[in-house]
Amino acid sequence: MTRIYPDDRAGEFDRPPIEFTDGHDRDIEITVYADDDRAALTEMYVSFDPADRAQGIPPTERGAIEGWLDTILDGSYNVVASHGEECVGHATLVPDGENAHELAIFVLDTHQQAGIGSRLLTGLLGHARAEGAEHVWLTVERWNTPAVALYRKVGFETTDTESFEMEMALRL
């Protein structure tokens, strides 16, 4: 499939590490994923609310989660959000084999609506741009208006609307 990307590059994005106080007065740190983050990241996905799973991800069982993480962490750009020792968010750009990367972003339900997703996304895009990534795309369910608004805010443009999911793209 040939994807269409915007002609113009997106704006500038901060690079991790990023420290901030979220909308619920919690100290949050966004960092580039490192192997020692693996246990906390796995635990985040084990405790992930089934209602917040989209398009079949993340998986629901520990073994499936670990296998899925093996796949998406290898050769991808990854950042994590932490509150103390707890991993509360993860964003990844997974290579799609066509010189582009597919975006996925996850924030624990207990930490949503606090600005963490926005900072995770911009931190990931800043990290990926600095490492040479150029094209990013995603699919999002049309009715997920908070996510669609966030993606548009950082520069994603709608490229396909032919199914119940919307495809959006960005040029870094």
Beta strands, then each sheet from edge to edge (+ up, - down):
strand 1: 18-21
strand 2: 27-32
strand 3: 77-83
strand 4: 86-95
strand 5: 101-107
strand 6: 135-141
strand 7: 157-160
strand 8: 165-171
sheet 1: 1+ 2- 3+ 4- 5+ 6+ 8- 7+
end
